[in-house]
Amino acid sequence: MKYAFDIVGVSPVLYFFNHQQKSWQKNQPQGVEYLGTPICTLDAFLESLESVSPSGSWNFDQVVDTVIQFWLNNVESVQYWKARLKDAGRDNVLVARVADIKALQAEFESLLGKNW
């Protein structure tokens, strides 16, 4: 299975928490998880991975490798988001998405209203 990781934005902590609560109450498609951390470091995202309950079919080692590869190959993007988080001030978190590719594709298709 292949995985994707991307930083998607900065969010107030309460908004992110509310989003997470709603997604747990709904039957959100499995295989897509959103992570939030108040600091922009690789270690912080790796630690936040441990707190999510991803689909049982995830290969955790491959997910960790995907996050590390993103970090190594997207230095400019990481620096950009680190600056945006700093600009946002306290009480905000950096939000990232980790997903298996098929689940991510299904989520995008549902947003577009397509059933392939």
C-alpha positions in Angstrom: 0.0 0.0 0.0 1.2 3.5 -0.8 0.7 6.5 1.5 0.6 10.3 1.1 1.5 13.0 3.6 1.1 16.7 3.2 0.9 19.8 5.4 -2.5 21.3 4.7 -2.6 24.5 6.9 -2.7 26.2 10.2 -5.8 26.1 12.4 -6.9 27.4 15.8 -6.7 24.5 18.3 -10.4 24.6 19.1 -11.4 24.4 15.4 -9.1 21.5 14.8 -10.4 19.7 17.9 -14.0 20.3 16.8 -13.2 19.0 13.3 -11.6 15.8 14.8 -14.6 15.2 17.1 -17.1 15.6 14.2 -15.1 13.2 12.0 -15.0 10.6 14.7 -18.8 10.9 15.1 -19.4 10.5 11.4 -18.3 7.5 9.5 -15.4 9.3 7.8 -13.7 7.2 5.2 -11.0 5.1 6.8 -7.5 5.5 5.7 -7.4 9.3 5.9 -6.2 10.9 9.2 -5.5 14.5 10.1 -2.7 15.4 12.5 -2.3 18.6 14.5 0.8 19.8 16.3 1.7 23.1 17.9 5.3 22.9 16.7 6.6 22.3 13.2 9.1 19.5 13.6 9.4 16.1 12.2 9.5 14.6 15.7 6.2 16.3 16.5 4.4 14.8 13.5 5.9 11.4 14.1 4.7 11.6 17.7 1.2 12.7 16.6 1.0 9.6 14.3 1.1 7.5 17.4 -2.1 9.0 18.8 -4.3 8.4 15.7 -6.1 5.1 15.2 -5.5 4.5 11.5 -7.0 1.7 9.5 -5.9 -1.7 10.7 -4.4 -2.4 7.3 -1.9 0.4 7.5 1.8 -0.5 7.5 3.0 1.9 10.2 6.6 1.7 9.1 5.7 2.7 5.6 3.6 5.6 7.0 6.5 6.8 9.1 8.8 6.5 6.1 6.4 8.6 4.0 6.4 11.4 6.6 10.2 11.3 6.8 10.5 11.4 3.0 8.1 14.3 2.7 10.2 16.2 5.3 13.5 15.5 3.5 12.2 16.3 0.0 10.1 19.4 0.8 12.3 21.6 2.9 10.9 24.9 1.4 7.3 23.8 2.1 8.2 22.8 5.6 9.9 26.2 6.2 6.9 28.0 4.7 4.5 26.3 7.1 6.8 26.8 10.0 6.7 30.5 9.4 2.9 30.5 8.9 2.5 28.7 12.3 4.7 31.3 14.0 2.8 34.1 12.4 -0.5 32.6 13.6 0.6 32.8 17.2 -0.3 30.7 20.2 -3.4 28.6 20.3 -2.9 27.3 16.7 -1.7 24.0 15.3 -0.1 23.0 12.1 -2.4 20.5 10.4 -1.2 17.7 8.1 -3.0 14.8 6.4 -1.7 11.3 6.1 -3.6 8.8 4.0 -3.4 5.7 2.0 -3.6 6.7 -1.7 -6.8 4.9 -2.5 -8.7 6.4 0.5 -7.3 9.9 -0.4 -8.6 9.4 -4.0 -12.0 8.3 -2.7 -12.1 11.4 -0.4 -11.3 13.8 -3.3 -13.9 12.1 -5.6 -16.5 12.4 -2.9 -15.7 16.2 -2.6 -16.2 16.4 -6.4 -19.4 14.4 -6.2 -18.2 11.7 -8.5 -18.8 8.0 -8.1 -16.3 6.2 -10.3 
